């Protein structure tokens, strides 16, 4: 069943970023237009200036990021709680995650200074929490149009960026959002949507 609470949504654009630890690897970026209920675009971005420029030029108001949003890589209580609940988040202290944390924190500060609200998510956990079988089912149940995007041609980073953008969409609605919260962090997920 499609969610139909559009009157609760903010106007404008939200986005999702599946941030890579290295600027040499694809960071998936997706944009959802709330006014038209449309997934407008998804692409690979690489260096930080490209990411900042795309977010700003796309007029994104809320950006949901797949990365720990902390200044120093530590294994947080929110990470532990997520794992206890069955979500496969990686500890921020693990190998390349340290570089991801540094990059995410730098981008968060830059984008917030430009007026973008930044929230943390974990796309694989979102699919599990929402009980959607795949990205197509998640898009269809939420009620987002995506006819100009060939889902089957997208890479994993782009798929995860779409899921992250859907989290930003639900966060703006305040009715399909879920969370794992502890004193040191907040990871946004989506409520089970099969029976909504």
N, C-alpha and C positions, 0 to 999 in steps of 0.2 A: 504494500500500500504506500502511496506517495505521501510525504509529509506536506501539510498545507497550512503552515503558520507564517506565511510571508509577512503579515502585518507586524510581526515581532522583530523582523530583521532590520539591521541598519541599511541605509542606502549605500550604494557604491560597490567597491571592489575589495575582495579579499584574496589572499594568495597562500601558497604552500611552497616550502623550500626543503628539499631533501639534500641537505648540505653534505658535501664530500670533505674529508679531512685535507685533501690536497687540491690545489687549483688546477692541477693537471688532469683531474678526473671530473666527470660530469656531475654538477649539482643540478638536480631536477628542479624546475620552477614551473608552477601552474597558477593560473589566474581564473577566478570565478567572478562573474558579474551578477551580483545579487538582484539587481533590478530586472534583468532579463532571465534569471535562473539558468544561466549558461556557463559551461566550462569553456572559456574563450580561447585559452592557449596553454600549451606546455612545451618547454624547451630545455635544452642543456645550457647551463652557464658555467663559466670557469673561474676567472679571477674575481676578487672582491669588488673592484670598481664596476665590472659588468653586472654583478648581482645587485649592487646598490642602484645603478642606473636603471635596470629593468624594473625593480620594485617601485622606484620613484616615477618613472615614465608610465608605468601601468596604473598609477594612482591607487596603489594598494593601501588600505587603511589598517587592516589586520593581517599579519603574516605569521603563519603557523610553521615552526621550524623543527625538523627532525634532527635534533642535536641537544645534548645537555646544555642548558643555559645557566652556566655557573662560571665564576671567575677563575677558580682553581680546580683542577681535576681531583675530585674526591668521590669516594663511594658513598652516595647520599642515602639517607633513610628512605627517601622516595623511590630510589632505585631498588633497594631491598624489598620494600613493600610491593612494588610492581612485580618483582620476581616471585614473591610469596603468592601473589594473586594469579600467577601463571603467565605473566607477560615477559617476553624474552628481551628485555632491555639489557644493553651491555654496560658494564661498569665503566664510568668515565676515566678510571685509572688504567684501563687496559690498553697497552700499546698505542696504536694509531688514534685511539679515542682521545688521548691527551692533546694531539694536534687539532682534532675536531673541536674540543672544548675551547681552545684558545681562539680558533677562527670564529666559532659561533659567538663567543663573548664580544669579540671585536666588532663583528657585523651587527650584533644586537645594539651595542652602544651607538654605532654610527646611524643605524636606521631609526632608533628611538629619538635621537637628536633631530631627525628629519620629520618627526611626527607620526611614525609608523608604530602601531602597537604590536609587540612580539610575544608570542606564546610558544610553549614547548609541547611537542607531541611525539608519538612513536608509531608510524604507520602500520607496522605489522601487528602491533598490539591493538590498534584501532580496528583492523579487520576482525580480530578475535572478539573484541568487546562489542562490536556492532552485530556480530553473528552473520555478516554478509559473506557469501562464498568467494566473491571476487570483486574487483573494482567496478565491473559493469553492473552487478547487482546493487552495489552501494550507490552508484550514480542514479540508477533507475528508481530505487526506493526513496532516495532523498528528493528526486524529481528534477534533477539537473539535465539540461539538454547538452549534447556533445556531438551532434551530427557532423561537425566539421573536423573532428579528430578521430583518426583511426586507432583505436585502443590497442589493437593487435600489433601495431607497428612501433609501439612505444617501448623504451627500455625500462628496466626496474626502477631507475632513479626518477624517471618521469611519472611512472605509476605511483610511486611513493609520494611524489610532490602533489599529485592530484588528491590522494588520500589526506595529506596534510592540509590542502586547501579546503577540503570538505570539513575538516575539523574547525578551521577558521570560520567557515559558513555556519556550522552548528553553534559555535561559540557566540557568534553574533546573534543567533536566534534565541539562545538561552533555554531551549527546550529539548534538544537532542544531544546535549553535551554531557559527558561524564568526565571523571577525573580520578587520578590517584594523587593524594595530597599528603605531605608530611611537613614537618617544621622547616625543612631545608629545600623544598621544591614542590612543583605542581606540574604533572604531566596530563595533558588533556586527551581524552578519548571520546568515543561516541557510545551512547546508550544502545542497548539491543534494539534494532529497528525492524525486525521481522514482523512483530506484532503491533507496531505503532499504527 
